[in-house]
Amino acid sequence: MITLSKALAAQILSLTFTVTLAWMLPALFHGIWCLALVQGTAAALWSIVLRQRYWWVAIHLLFLPMAIAMLSLRLPSGLYLLIMLLLTLVFWGTVKGDVPLFLSSSAAADAVAAIVEQEHAGIFAELGAGVGSVAVPLAQRRAIRVDAWERAPLPWLIAASRCGKLPNACVKRASLWGCNLAGYDVVFAFLSPMVMAELGEKVGAEMRSGSLFISSSFPIPGWKPESIVQIEDRRSTKLFCYRV
Ligand SMILES: C[S@@+](CC[C@H](N)C(=O)[O-])C[C@H]1O[C@@H](n2cnc3c(N)ncnc32)[C@H](O)[C@@H]1O
């Protein structure tokens, strides 16, 4: 919640500053756009002072100007509620610091499937399954048990319904931090650099010796991968493979 509190603080402080300035020096402000620009700039500066992550600068800078621009389109107000609901269901825990949804390419899913085959794995886990871009094709192609965890409601619903007819796959709507990795031959995650140290501790403590942990895009700090698979996709994804 610290992220959200800081964002709210930056917006409220900059609004207070802008309104006070407009009240004291009305000649400086010509219309609503001028007000929005000053408020956006002040909010962006506050987010730097409050040490928010760098992308918040752009969000604060554009928030009020975008809100005013959207209001001028006179769209039905229910549409905003619908968009907010959809975004909440997709990016469920992001505001509390969970990793947001972005999907592995089919080339990355194929590469994970190839590694699983090489490993002769019988049981596979995916941490943060998204809509099932990796877990579903793997369970469709191979006679392997696939367990996955996903916390955000809408991606979970999509992944779970895609697994509906697959007796060997199951997507649990639960936090990955509560699962036990002890029984898995291969575990895959595509999360964020911010959680990799903690995830490394979990992998080290729970996965059995000889099993394989694959992290897409983000290495575990201080760990030496057994191999790095370079994938020819749009993001030039790297798979960091760690033998436990
Ligand atoms: C970068 S996406 C990757 C999705 C999928 N693994 C893929 O490769 O296409 C990360 C996913 O992890 C989920 N996630 C983040 N934190 C989580 C947590 N603590 N427990 C379960 N899922 C989580 C997010 O909702 C998101 O769907």
The ligand as a MOL file (V3000), in Angstrom:
LIG
                    3D

  0  0  0     0  0            999 V3000
M  V30 BEGIN CTAB
M  V30 COUNTS 27 29 0 0 0
M  V30 BEGIN ATOM
M  V30 1 C 4.8990 -11.2160 -16.0560 0
M  V30 2 S 3.3660 -12.0610 -15.8630 0 CHG=1
M  V30 3 C 3.8020 -13.6440 -16.5420 0
M  V30 4 C 2.6070 -14.4520 -16.9640 0
M  V30 5 C 2.9200 -15.8510 -17.4810 0
M  V30 6 N 3.7580 -16.5840 -16.5530 0
M  V30 7 C 3.6090 -15.7930 -18.8140 0
M  V30 8 O 4.8130 -16.1250 -18.8450 0
M  V30 9 O 2.9910 -15.4180 -19.8200 0 CHG=-1
M  V30 10 C 3.3930 -12.3180 -14.0880 0
M  V30 11 C 2.0990 -12.9190 -13.5610 0
M  V30 12 O 2.3230 -13.2400 -12.1880 0
M  V30 13 C 1.1500 -12.9300 -11.4500 0
M  V30 14 N 1.5510 -12.7080 -10.0570 0
M  V30 15 C 2.2650 -11.6800 -9.5660 0
M  V30 16 N 2.4550 -11.8250 -8.2450 0
M  V30 17 C 1.8420 -12.9840 -7.9010 0
M  V30 18 C 1.6770 -13.6890 -6.6770 0
M  V30 19 N 2.2010 -13.2300 -5.5430 0
M  V30 20 N 0.9980 -14.8540 -6.6960 0
M  V30 21 C 0.4590 -15.3390 -7.8560 0
M  V30 22 N 0.5730 -14.7180 -9.0360 0
M  V30 23 C 1.2600 -13.5570 -9.0660 0
M  V30 24 C 0.5950 -11.6820 -12.1230 0
M  V30 25 O -0.7910 -11.5220 -11.8660 0
M  V30 26 C 0.8970 -11.9730 -13.5930 0
M  V30 27 O -0.1810 -12.6370 -14.2050 0
M  V30 END ATOM
M  V30 BEGIN BOND
M  V30 1 1 1 2
M  V30 2 1 2 3
M  V30 3 1 2 10
M  V30 4 1 3 4
M  V30 5 1 4 5
M  V30 6 1 5 6
M  V30 7 1 5 7
M  V30 8 2 7 8
M  V30 9 1 7 9
M  V30 10 1 10 11
M  V30 11 1 11 12
M  V30 12 1 11 26
M  V30 13 1 12 13
M  V30 14 1 13 14
M  V30 15 1 13 24
M  V30 16 1 14 15
M  V30 17 1 14 23
M  V30 18 2 15 16
M  V30 19 1 16 17
M  V30 20 1 17 18
M  V30 21 2 17 23
M  V30 22 1 18 19
M  V30 23 2 18 20
M  V30 24 1 20 21
M  V30 25 2 21 22
M  V30 26 1 22 23
M  V30 27 1 24 25
M  V30 28 1 24 26
M  V30 29 1 26 27
M  V30 END BOND
M  V30 END CTAB
M  END
